[in-house]
Amino acid sequence: MNKLELNEVENCSSLLPQNRQRTLNRIRNGNCSTWLSMMPTHENHFLMSSDVFRDSIALRYGRTPIKMHGFCDGCSQAFDVSHALDCKMGGLVTARHNESRDLNIDLIQQTGLTQTVREPILKEPDTSGKGGLRVDWGVRGFWEFQREALFDICILNADAPSYLSSNLESLFDAARPRKKNKYGSAAEQRKATFTPVIATCEAIFDHEAEVYLKKISALLSSKWGTTYSQIHGWVKARMQVCILRSVSLCIRGSRTKWRGAGIEHGAQISSFLGSSY
């Protein structure tokens, strides 16, 4: 972008509401555009549905996605983007977290480091069931030969009402030590390293997460005999698309509980059908 174009962007941005300016500036400076350069196909794992793509573009420009519900079907509160990304009813926020966890495990296994563990227990709970600790994934030999490396992911909504007075760097600076204070000492007692992987809902990564992605890229580049820059772009885009898909799920998904028909085995089918007709 040349100086003239940059000035035009600044002039247009200055006319927008303050909160939207904050969002656009974060995305402009956040290095979160790699996914836009990828061809969306099933084979390369970048296929996005029309809703996911529209939602991702809307959020990228600080706009509200179309056809959003007026009220949350899980807690009946007013439904906006911030509520969609934070409401834990229905398990959609947990699904967003778990999808990224599973992708990271898959990428690490592709590097050839097959000794991975999903949700390893760092600390056993006490007799009352409290005080236990577990992280999202672990792998042997990632940072150091034969040493266990533990990771925990956090995907935060940088536009949450409680964050509006904080810039992105301060949010990362607060989230990083929070994770390390929770898991770091327990990991050291187990002779393991601990790394928090922190990102926003736009797929902007904290600097420690960036180092982590670069390490995966270097391992894959060495294994596949492909240039590092190509692999790094592919890895980063995979992570970005994964987050954007799960963010769209939080916006479009239902938070109501599903009720089963009550049939557990074939012996009940005849009586069930008989009572229905």
C-alpha positions as CSV (number, residue, x, y, z in Angstrom):
1,M,0.0,0.0,0.0
2,N,1.5,3.3,-1.1
3,K,1.4,6.5,0.9
4,L,-1.6,7.9,-1.0
5,E,-3.7,4.8,-0.4
6,L,-2.6,4.7,3.3
7,N,-3.8,8.3,3.7
8,E,-7.1,7.4,2.1
9,V,-7.6,4.5,4.4
10,E,-6.8,6.7,7.4
11,N,-9.3,9.3,6.3
12,C,-12.1,6.8,5.7
13,S,-11.3,5.1,9.1
14,S,-11.5,8.4,11.0
15,L,-15.2,8.7,9.9
16,L,-16.2,5.4,11.6
17,P,-17.3,4.9,15.2
18,Q,-14.4,4.5,17.7
19,N,-15.0,0.8,18.4
20,R,-15.0,-0.1,14.7
21,Q,-11.8,1.9,14.2
22,R,-10.3,-0.1,16.9
23,T,-11.3,-3.4,15.3
24,L,-10.1,-2.4,11.8
25,N,-6.7,-1.1,13.1
26,R,-6.2,-4.4,15.0
27,I,-6.9,-6.5,11.9
28,R,-4.8,-4.2,9.6
29,N,-1.8,-4.6,11.8
30,G,-2.5,-8.2,12.9
31,N,-1.1,-10.2,10.0
32,C,-4.2,-12.3,9.8
33,S,-4.8,-12.3,6.0
34,T,-3.0,-15.4,4.9
35,W,-6.3,-17.4,4.5
36,L,-7.5,-15.0,1.8
37,S,-4.6,-16.1,-0.6
38,M,-5.6,-19.8,-0.4
39,M,-7.7,-21.7,-3.0
40,P,-10.7,-23.0,-1.1
41,T,-11.0,-26.8,-1.9
42,H,-11.8,-29.9,0.1
43,E,-8.4,-31.4,-0.8
44,N,-6.3,-28.6,0.9
45,H,-8.7,-28.2,3.9
46,F,-9.5,-24.6,3.1
47,L,-13.1,-25.0,1.9
48,M,-15.5,-22.5,3.6
49,S,-19.2,-22.5,3.3
50,S,-20.9,-19.4,2.0
51,D,-22.0,-18.5,5.6
52,V,-18.5,-18.9,7.0
53,F,-17.0,-16.8,4.2
54,R,-19.6,-14.0,4.6
55,D,-19.2,-14.0,8.3
56,S,-15.4,-13.9,8.1
57,I,-15.5,-11.0,5.7
58,A,-18.1,-9.1,7.7
59,L,-16.0,-9.4,10.9
60,R,-12.9,-8.5,9.0
61,Y,-14.4,-5.1,8.2
62,G,-16.0,-4.6,11.7
63,R,-19.5,-5.2,10.4
64,T,-22.3,-7.2,11.8
65,P,-22.9,-10.5,9.9
66,I,-26.3,-10.7,8.1
67,K,-29.3,-12.6,9.4
68,M,-28.2,-12.8,13.0
69,H,-30.9,-13.7,15.6
70,G,-32.2,-11.0,17.9
71,F,-31.9,-13.0,21.0
72,C,-29.7,-15.9,22.1
73,D,-31.6,-19.2,22.0
74,G,-29.5,-20.5,25.0
75,C,-29.8,-17.7,27.6
76,S,-32.4,-15.4,25.9
77,Q,-30.1,-12.3,26.2
78,A,-29.8,-9.8,23.3
79,F,-27.7,-11.5,20.6
80,D,-24.8,-9.6,19.0
81,V,-21.4,-10.6,17.8
82,S,-19.7,-10.2,21.2
83,H,-22.4,-12.3,22.9
84,A,-22.1,-15.0,20.2
85,L,-18.4,-15.3,20.7
86,D,-18.6,-15.4,24.6
87,C,-21.8,-17.2,25.5
88,K,-20.9,-20.6,26.8
89,M,-24.4,-22.0,26.6
90,G,-24.7,-25.0,24.2
91,G,-21.0,-25.7,24.1
92,L,-20.2,-23.7,21.0
93,V,-17.3,-21.8,22.6
94,T,-15.9,-25.1,23.9
95,A,-16.2,-26.5,20.3
96,R,-14.3,-23.5,19.0
97,H,-11.5,-24.3,21.4
98,N,-11.5,-28.1,20.8
99,E,-11.4,-27.7,17.0
100,S,-8.2,-25.7,17.2
101,R,-6.8,-28.2,19.7
102,D,-7.4,-31.1,17.4
103,L,-5.9,-29.3,14.4
104,N,-2.7,-28.6,16.3
105,I,-2.4,-32.2,17.3
106,D,-2.9,-33.3,13.6
107,L,-0.3,-30.8,12.4
108,I,2.2,-32.0,14.9
109,Q,1.7,-35.6,14.0
110,Q,2.3,-34.8,10.4
111,T,5.8,-33.5,11.4
112,G,6.6,-37.1,12.4
113,L,6.4,-36.4,16.2
114,T,3.9,-39.2,16.9
115,Q,4.2,-39.3,20.7
116,T,1.3,-36.9,21.3
117,V,-1.3,-36.9,24.1
118,R,-4.6,-35.1,24.0
119,E,-5.4,-33.3,27.3
120,P,-2.6,-34.8,29.4
121,I,-3.2,-34.5,33.2
122,L,-0.6,-32.2,34.9
123,K,-2.0,-32.6,38.4
124,E,-4.5,-35.1,39.8
125,P,-7.5,-33.6,41.6
126,D,-7.8,-34.0,45.4
127,T,-10.3,-36.2,47.1
128,S,-13.1,-33.6,46.7
129,G,-12.4,-33.5,42.9
130,K,-10.8,-30.1,42.9
131,G,-7.4,-28.8,42.1
132,G,-6.7,-30.9,39.1
133,L,-4.9,-29.5,36.1
134,R,-4.8,-30.6,32.5
135,V,-3.5,-28.9,29.3
136,D,-4.8,-29.2,25.8
137,W,-2.0,-31.3,24.2
138,G,1.5,-32.6,24.8
139,V,4.2,-33.9,22.5
140,R,7.6,-35.4,23.1
141,G,10.6,-33.9,21.4
142,F,9.0,-30.7,20.0
143,W,11.3,-28.0,21.5
144,E,14.0,-30.3,23.0
145,F,15.0,-33.9,22.1
146,Q,12.9,-36.4,24.1
147,R,11.5,-33.7,26.4
148,E,7.8,-33.4,26.8
149,A,6.3,-30.1,25.5
150,L,2.9,-29.1,26.8
151,F,0.5,-26.6,25.2
152,D,-2.8,-24.9,26.1
153,I,-4.7,-22.8,23.6
154,C,-6.8,-19.6,24.3
155,I,-8.9,-18.0,21.6
156,L,-10.1,-14.6,23.0
157,N,-12.7,-12.1,21.8
158,A,-10.7,-8.9,21.6
159,D,-14.0,-6.9,21.2
160,A,-15.6,-8.2,24.4
161,P,-17.1,-5.3,26.4
162,S,-14.5,-5.7,29.2
163,Y,-11.6,-5.4,26.7
164,L,-12.7,-2.2,24.9
165,S,-10.3,0.0,26.9
166,S,-7.3,-2.3,26.2
167,N,-5.2,-2.7,23.1
168,L,-4.4,-6.1,21.7
169,E,-0.8,-6.2,23.0
170,S,-2.0,-5.6,26.6
171,L,-4.6,-8.4,26.1
172,F,-1.9,-10.8,25.0
173,D,0.4,-9.6,27.8
174,A,-2.4,-10.4,30.4
175,A,-3.4,-13.7,28.9
176,R,0.1,-15.1,28.5
177,P,1.2,-14.9,32.2
178,R,-2.3,-16.0,33.3
179,K,-1.7,-19.3,31.5
180,K,1.9,-19.6,32.6
181,N,0.9,-19.0,36.3
182,K,-1.7,-21.6,36.1
183,Y,0.3,-24.4,34.4
184,G,4.0,-23.4,34.4
185,S,5.1,-24.7,37.8
186,A,3.2,-27.9,37.5
187,A,4.8,-28.5,34.1
188,E,8.3,-27.9,35.5
189,Q,7.6,-30.4,38.3
190,R,6.9,-32.9,35.5
191,K,10.2,-32.0,33.8
192,A,8.2,-30.6,30.8
193,T,8.1,-27.2,29.0
194,F,4.8,-25.2,28.8
195,T,3.8,-22.9,26.0
196,P,0.5,-21.0,25.8
197,V,-0.9,-20.6,22.2
198,I,-3.0,-17.5,22.3
199,A,-5.0,-16.0,19.4
200,T,-8.0,-13.7,18.7
201,C,-11.2,-14.6,17.0
202,E,-9.8,-13.0,13.8
203,A,-6.8,-15.4,14.0
204,I,-4.2,-12.8,15.2
205,F,-1.5,-14.8,17.1
206,D,0.5,-13.8,20.1
207,H,4.3,-13.7,19.5
208,E,4.8,-17.0,21.4
209,A,2.1,-18.7,19.3
210,E,3.9,-17.3,16.2
211,V,7.2,-18.9,17.3
212,Y,5.3,-22.2,17.8
213,L,3.8,-22.0,14.3
214,K,7.2,-21.3,12.9
215,K,8.6,-24.4,14.6
216,I,5.9,-26.6,13.1
217,S,6.6,-25.0,9.7
218,A,10.3,-25.8,10.0
219,L,9.6,-29.4,10.9
220,L,7.2,-29.9,8.1
221,S,9.5,-28.1,5.6
222,S,12.3,-30.5,6.5
223,K,10.1,-33.6,6.3
224,W,8.4,-32.7,3.0
225,G,11.4,-31.1,1.3
226,T,9.4,-27.9,0.6
227,T,10.4,-24.3,1.1
228,Y,9.8,-23.0,4.6
229,S,7.9,-19.9,3.3
230,Q,5.4,-22.1,1.5
231,I,4.8,-24.4,4.5
232,H,4.6,-21.5,6.9
233,G,1.9,-19.8,4.8
234,W,0.0,-23.1,4.6
235,V,0.2,-23.8,8.3
236,K,-0.9,-20.3,9.3
237,A,-3.8,-20.4,6.8
238,R,-4.9,-23.7,8.2
239,M,-5.0,-22.3,11.7
240,Q,-6.8,-19.1,10.5
241,V,-9.5,-21.0,8.6
242,C,-10.0,-23.3,11.6
243,I,-10.6,-20.4,13.9
244,L,-12.9,-18.5,11.4
245,R,-15.0,-21.6,10.9
246,S,-15.5,-22.1,14.6
247,V,-16.2,-18.4,15.1
248,S,-19.0,-18.6,12.4
249,L,-20.4,-21.7,14.3
250,C,-20.7,-19.5,17.4
251,I,-22.7,-17.0,15.4
252,R,-24.8,-19.5,13.4
253,G,-25.0,-22.5,15.7
254,S,-27.9,-23.4,18.0
255,R,-27.4,-23.3,21.8
256,T,-30.6,-25.2,22.7
257,K,-30.3,-28.8,23.9
258,W,-31.4,-31.6,21.6
259,R,-33.8,-34.2,22.9
260,G,-33.5,-37.8,21.7
261,A,-36.5,-40.0,20.8
262,G,-35.6,-42.3,23.6
263,I,-34.9,-45.4,21.5
264,E,-31.8,-47.2,22.8
265,H,-32.1,-50.6,21.0
266,G,-34.2,-52.3,18.4
267,A,-36.6,-54.0,20.8
268,Q,-38.3,-50.6,21.4
269,I,-38.9,-49.7,17.8
270,S,-42.2,-51.5,17.3
271,S,-43.8,-50.1,20.4
272,F,-42.5,-46.6,19.6
273,L,-44.0,-46.7,16.1
274,G,-47.2,-48.2,17.4
275,S,-47.7,-45.3,19.7
276,S,-47.1,-42.8,17.0
277,Y,-49.7,-43.8,14.4
